[in-house]
Amino acid sequence: MKIPATVITGFLGAGKTTLIRHLLENAGGKRIALIINEFGDLGIDRGMLAGCGIAGCEDDNIMELANGCICCTVADDFLPTMEALLDRPLPPEHIVIETSGLALPKPLVQAFNWPEIRSRVTVDGVITLVDAPAVAAGRFADDPGAVQQARLADDMLDHDSPLEEVYEDQLLSADLVLLNKSDMLDETALAAVRASVAREISPSAKIIATRFGKIDIGVLLGIEAAVEDVIDNRKSHHDGEDGHDHDDFDSFVVSLGDIASPEVLEQTLLQLTVAHDILRIKGFLNVPGKDMRLVIQGVGARIQRYFDRPWRSDEVRGSELVIIGQTGMDTDAIRQALAA
């Protein structure tokens, strides 16, 4: 019997790690292995799950691929990782794969047809998380009105922004779309987002509004779609391309000292986000006098801070941020502002 795998995708900051934490907290003893991929050199998402204290969320069950986007490294990184999980004396009952926010699901799902793993594992479903407020704000087109006018003027032109292409490819591969952070929109705005998403997805895909990724895990893990058998029929902006080019996006890590005032740092990050169109900020902060580690996450102008757990005795207490944006952002100016 094949082991089911669920692919969880969604743009930067849509809430994938929060959804996975909810899944683990409600797994009911099911042996779940996680494969986490991040765009950038600092494994924030794994760091948020490792040592979280949830039963079944031991470090051995969390495998990280941090060498680039998973859809570009299936042969070098993903397949060996899958084989290692499948060859365990007690294999997982379900595998959950969290892609980076810039990953395309289609090449990853196609990799499940490789001879090394095809007979042993199947893609139960592709779940795409959508940041509903970001869609409502038109985040995935450089200028939605101008884009639409250009399309009406010339259907042969490709006016998609890099953000829009990744977002739409993630929707096109979905079996289930979660409109996350739905509580941040009124009914009219949420209905508009739902209609917008419905135009992009397969007619067989379902849409469910969620907040904090909370949903019955039976819905998440029981799709039984065998997606690897049908993925070639799901179109993509990048069909026919030799690989997936991430030159449109860049990330870098900033190491900071102790953060005496998280409030001041947050205001600086908000100003930098507006000035440099930063897409995503996430990291851990060390606040003097506090035994707990402070998590900071930013999506556009929305920044969240919370203490997640005590610093461990074997950890070096420090502050590091991953910053992700489109290629060409002024990294030197951002670093200088944060160092001031």
C-alpha positions as CSV (number, residue, x, y, z in Angstrom):
1,M,0.0,0.0,0.0
2,K,1.4,3.4,-1.0
3,I,2.1,6.0,1.7
4,P,0.1,9.2,1.1
5,A,1.8,12.5,0.9
6,T,0.2,16.0,1.1
7,V,1.8,19.0,-0.6
8,I,1.1,22.3,1.2
9,T,1.9,25.3,-0.9
10,G,1.0,29.0,-0.9
11,F,2.7,32.3,-1.3
12,L,5.0,33.9,1.2
13,G,3.2,34.5,4.5
14,A,0.0,32.7,3.7
15,G,0.1,30.7,6.9
16,K,1.6,27.3,5.8
17,T,3.6,26.7,9.0
18,T,0.6,27.6,11.2
19,L,-1.5,25.2,9.3
20,I,1.0,22.4,9.8
21,R,1.2,23.1,13.5
22,H,-2.6,22.8,13.7
23,L,-2.4,19.6,11.8
24,L,0.2,18.1,14.2
25,E,-1.7,19.2,17.2
26,N,-4.7,17.2,16.0
27,A,-3.0,14.3,14.4
28,G,-4.4,11.8,16.9
29,G,-1.3,9.7,17.1
30,K,-0.8,9.3,13.3
31,R,2.9,9.1,12.4
32,I,3.5,12.2,10.3
33,A,6.8,13.1,8.7
34,L,7.4,16.7,7.6
35,I,9.6,17.9,4.7
36,I,10.1,21.7,4.9
37,N,11.6,23.8,2.2
38,E,12.5,27.4,2.5
39,F,13.6,30.1,0.1
40,G,16.7,31.4,1.9
41,D,19.6,30.2,4.0
42,L,18.0,30.4,7.5
43,G,15.5,27.6,8.5
44,I,12.9,29.7,10.3
45,D,10.0,27.4,9.6
46,R,11.7,24.3,10.9
47,G,12.9,26.3,13.9
48,M,9.3,27.2,14.7
49,L,8.3,23.5,14.7
50,A,11.3,21.8,16.2
51,G,11.0,21.5,19.9
52,C,7.4,22.7,19.8
53,G,6.4,20.1,22.3
54,I,3.7,18.6,20.1
55,A,3.5,14.8,20.3
56,G,4.9,13.3,17.1
57,C,6.7,16.5,16.2
58,E,10.2,15.2,17.3
59,D,13.2,16.5,15.4
60,D,13.7,13.2,13.6
61,N,10.3,13.6,12.0
62,I,11.2,17.0,10.5
63,M,13.4,17.1,7.5
64,E,14.6,20.4,6.0
65,L,15.6,21.2,2.4
66,A,17.2,24.6,2.6
67,N,19.3,24.5,-0.5
68,G,16.9,26.5,-2.7
69,C,13.4,26.0,-4.0
70,I,12.2,22.4,-3.8
71,C,10.8,22.5,-7.3
72,C,14.3,23.1,-8.6
73,T,16.2,20.5,-6.6
74,V,14.0,17.3,-6.8
75,A,16.8,15.1,-8.0
76,D,19.5,16.4,-5.7
77,D,17.6,16.9,-2.5
78,F,13.9,15.9,-2.5
79,L,14.2,12.3,-3.9
80,P,17.0,11.2,-1.5
81,T,15.0,12.7,1.4
82,M,11.9,10.8,0.4
83,E,13.9,7.5,0.0
84,A,15.4,8.0,3.5
85,L,11.9,8.4,5.0
86,L,10.4,5.4,3.1
87,D,13.4,3.2,4.1
88,R,13.0,3.7,7.8
89,P,12.2,0.6,9.9
90,L,9.0,2.3,10.9
91,P,8.0,4.5,8.0
92,P,5.6,7.4,8.4
93,E,1.9,6.9,7.9
94,H,1.6,10.2,6.1
95,I,4.2,12.7,4.7
96,V,3.5,16.4,4.7
97,I,5.6,18.6,2.4
98,E,5.7,22.4,3.0
99,T,7.0,24.1,-0.1
100,S,8.7,27.5,0.0
101,G,6.4,30.4,-0.7
102,L,8.0,30.8,-4.1
103,A,7.8,27.1,-5.2
104,L,5.8,25.8,-8.1
105,P,3.9,22.6,-7.0
106,K,3.7,21.0,-10.4
107,P,7.4,20.0,-10.8
108,L,7.4,18.6,-7.3
109,V,4.3,16.5,-7.9
110,Q,5.7,15.2,-11.2
111,A,8.7,13.9,-9.2
112,F,6.4,11.4,-7.5
113,N,6.5,9.6,-10.9
114,W,10.2,8.9,-10.6
115,P,10.9,5.1,-10.5
116,E,12.6,5.3,-7.2
117,I,9.4,6.2,-5.3
118,R,6.4,5.8,-7.6
119,S,5.4,2.4,-6.3
120,R,5.8,3.5,-2.7
121,V,4.1,6.8,-2.2
122,T,1.2,8.8,-3.7
123,V,0.2,12.5,-3.6
124,D,-3.0,12.5,-1.6
125,G,-3.6,16.1,-2.5
126,V,-2.2,19.6,-3.1
127,I,-3.4,22.1,-0.6
128,T,-2.9,25.8,-1.6
129,L,-3.1,28.4,1.1
130,V,-4.2,31.9,0.0
131,D,-3.5,35.1,2.0
132,A,-7.0,36.4,1.5
133,P,-6.3,40.0,2.6
134,A,-3.3,40.1,0.2
135,V,-5.5,39.0,-2.7
136,A,-8.1,41.5,-1.8
137,A,-5.5,44.2,-1.8
138,G,-4.4,43.2,-5.3
139,R,-0.9,42.1,-4.2
140,F,-0.4,39.6,-7.0
141,A,-0.4,42.1,-9.9
142,D,2.0,45.1,-10.1
143,D,-1.0,47.4,-11.0
144,P,-4.2,45.4,-11.4
145,G,-6.0,48.1,-13.3
146,A,-3.2,48.7,-15.7
147,V,-2.7,45.0,-16.2
148,Q,-6.3,44.5,-17.1
149,Q,-6.3,47.4,-19.5
150,A,-3.2,46.1,-21.2
151,R,-4.7,42.6,-21.6
152,L,-7.9,44.1,-23.1
153,A,-5.7,46.0,-25.6
154,D,-3.6,43.0,-26.7
155,D,-4.4,39.4,-25.8
156,M,-1.0,38.3,-27.1
157,L,1.0,40.1,-24.5
158,D,2.1,38.5,-21.2
159,H,1.5,41.1,-18.6
160,D,1.7,38.9,-15.5
161,S,4.0,40.0,-12.7
162,P,6.4,37.5,-11.2
163,L,4.3,37.4,-8.0
164,E,1.1,36.8,-10.0
165,E,2.7,33.9,-12.0
166,V,3.8,32.1,-8.9
167,Y,0.5,32.7,-7.1
168,E,-1.6,31.5,-10.1
169,D,0.6,28.4,-10.6
170,Q,0.0,27.4,-7.0
171,L,-3.7,27.8,-7.5
172,L,-3.7,25.8,-10.8
173,S,-2.2,22.7,-9.0
174,A,-4.6,22.8,-6.1
175,D,-7.1,20.1,-5.0
176,L,-8.1,22.3,-2.0
177,V,-7.7,26.0,-1.6
178,L,-7.8,27.6,1.9
179,L,-8.7,31.2,2.0
180,N,-6.7,31.9,5.1
181,K,-7.0,35.0,7.4
182,S,-10.6,35.2,6.3
183,D,-11.5,36.9,9.6
184,M,-9.6,40.0,8.4
185,L,-12.1,40.6,5.6
186,D,-15.8,41.5,5.6
187,E,-18.3,39.3,3.8
188,T,-18.3,41.3,0.6
189,A,-14.5,41.4,0.3
190,L,-14.2,37.7,1.1
191,A,-16.8,36.8,-1.5
192,A,-14.8,38.8,-4.1
193,V,-11.6,36.9,-3.2
194,R,-13.5,33.6,-3.4
195,A,-14.8,34.5,-6.9
196,S,-11.3,35.6,-8.0
197,V,-9.8,32.3,-6.8
198,A,-12.6,30.3,-8.4
199,R,-11.7,31.7,-11.8
200,E,-8.1,30.3,-11.5
201,I,-8.6,26.8,-10.1
202,S,-9.7,23.5,-11.5
203,P,-13.5,23.0,-11.4
204,S,-13.0,20.0,-9.2
205,A,-11.0,21.9,-6.6
206,K,-12.7,23.0,-3.4
207,I,-12.5,26.4,-1.6
208,I,-12.8,26.7,2.2
209,A,-12.4,29.9,4.2
210,T,-10.2,29.5,7.3
211,R,-8.6,31.5,10.1
212,F,-5.2,30.5,11.5
213,G,-5.3,27.4,9.2
214,K,-7.9,25.7,11.5
215,I,-9.7,23.0,9.6
216,D,-10.6,19.3,10.3
217,I,-7.5,17.4,9.4
218,G,-9.6,14.7,7.9
219,V,-10.4,17.2,5.2
220,L,-6.7,17.9,4.7
221,L,-5.3,14.4,4.7
222,G,-8.2,12.4,3.1
223,I,-8.4,13.8,-0.4
224,E,-7.1,10.6,-2.2
225,A,-6.6,12.4,-5.5
226,A,-3.4,10.5,-6.7
227,V,-2.3,13.8,-8.1
228,E,0.8,12.4,-9.7
229,D,-1.5,10.7,-12.2
230,V,-3.2,13.9,-13.4
231,I,-0.7,16.6,-12.8
232,D,0.3,16.8,-16.4
233,N,-3.2,18.0,-17.2
234,R,-3.0,20.9,-14.9
235,K,-1.6,23.9,-16.8
236,S,1.2,26.1,-15.5
237,H,2.8,29.4,-16.6
238,H,6.1,27.5,-16.7
239,D,5.1,24.5,-18.8
240,G,7.8,23.7,-21.3
241,E,10.5,25.6,-19.4
242,D,13.7,24.0,-18.5
243,G,13.5,24.4,-14.8
244,H,12.1,27.2,-12.7
245,D,13.9,30.5,-12.7
246,H,13.9,32.4,-9.4
247,D,15.9,35.3,-10.6
248,D,12.9,37.5,-10.0
249,F,13.3,37.1,-6.2
250,D,16.0,37.4,-3.7
251,S,16.6,36.8,0.0
252,F,19.2,37.6,2.6
253,V,19.8,37.1,6.3
254,V,20.5,40.0,8.7
255,S,22.1,39.2,12.1
256,L,21.2,41.7,14.8
257,G,22.4,42.0,18.4
258,D,20.1,42.0,21.4
259,I,16.8,43.7,20.7
260,A,16.0,46.0,23.6
261,S,12.9,47.4,22.0
262,P,11.0,45.1,19.6
263,E,8.5,48.0,19.1
264,V,11.2,50.2,17.6
265,L,12.4,47.4,15.4
266,E,8.9,46.7,14.2
267,Q,8.5,50.4,13.2
268,T,11.7,50.3,11.3
269,L,10.7,47.1,9.5
270,L,7.4,48.7,8.6
271,Q,9.1,51.7,7.1
272,L,11.6,49.5,5.2
273,T,8.8,47.3,3.9
274,V,7.1,50.3,2.3
275,A,10.3,51.9,1.0
276,H,11.7,48.7,-0.5
277,D,8.5,46.7,-1.3
278,I,9.7,43.8,1.0
279,L,7.5,40.7,0.5
280,R,8.3,38.7,3.6
281,I,10.2,39.1,6.9
282,K,10.6,36.4,9.5
283,G,13.0,35.6,12.2
284,F,13.9,35.1,15.9
285,L,14.8,37.8,18.3
286,N,16.6,37.8,21.7
287,V,15.2,40.3,24.1
288,P,17.4,41.1,27.1
289,G,15.7,40.1,30.4
290,K,13.4,37.6,28.6
291,D,13.9,33.9,28.8
292,M,11.6,33.3,25.9
293,R,12.5,33.5,22.2
294,L,10.6,36.2,20.3
295,V,9.3,35.3,16.8
296,I,8.7,38.2,14.4
297,Q,6.9,37.7,11.1
298,G,5.9,40.3,8.5
299,V,3.8,40.1,5.3
300,G,3.5,43.4,3.6
301,A,2.5,46.0,6.2
302,R,1.2,43.3,8.7
303,I,3.8,42.4,11.3
304,Q,3.2,39.9,14.1
305,R,5.3,39.3,17.3
306,Y,5.0,36.6,19.9
307,F,7.1,34.6,22.3
308,D,7.0,31.0,21.2
309,R,9.2,29.0,23.7
310,P,12.1,29.4,26.1
311,W,15.6,29.5,24.7
312,R,17.3,26.1,25.1
313,S,20.5,25.9,27.1
314,D,22.3,24.5,24.0
315,E,21.3,27.5,21.8
316,V,23.2,30.6,21.1
317,R,20.8,33.4,21.9
318,G,20.8,35.9,19.1
319,S,18.6,37.8,16.6
320,E,18.4,36.9,12.9
321,L,15.9,37.9,10.2
322,V,15.3,36.5,6.7
323,I,14.2,39.2,4.3
324,I,12.6,38.3,0.9
325,G,11.8,40.6,-1.9
326,Q,11.9,41.0,-5.6
327,T,15.4,41.1,-7.2
328,G,16.8,44.6,-7.2
329,M,15.7,45.6,-3.7
330,D,18.4,47.7,-2.0
331,T,19.9,45.2,0.4
332,D,22.6,47.5,1.5
333,A,20.2,50.3,2.5
334,I,18.1,47.8,4.4
335,R,21.1,46.4,6.3
336,Q,22.3,49.9,7.1
337,A,18.8,50.9,8.4
338,L,18.6,47.8,10.6
339,A,22.1,48.4,12.0
340,A,21.4,52.0,13.0
